[in-house]
């Protein structure tokens, strides 16, 4: 399966966190329907390390990238293991 066949879901929780809204449920709802090869992209104001083991248990690998001082983009891929 290549990236063109993948379903890509993107969620930005920076505004939610700024407004003191807990985004965990929003994230879980977004990843629930994803299948192997699908991609979930999360935008957050910090590296969401506590989320990594939770999504790993659901079969996701991740790659985190700091875009700006308060902007991290984490790409979670379902069913693909990292090195």
Secondary structure, 3 states (H helix, E strand, C coil): CCHHHCCEEEEECHHHHHCCCCCHHHHHHHHHCCCCCCEEEEEECCCCHHHHHHHHHCCEEEEEEEEECCEEEEEEEECCCCC
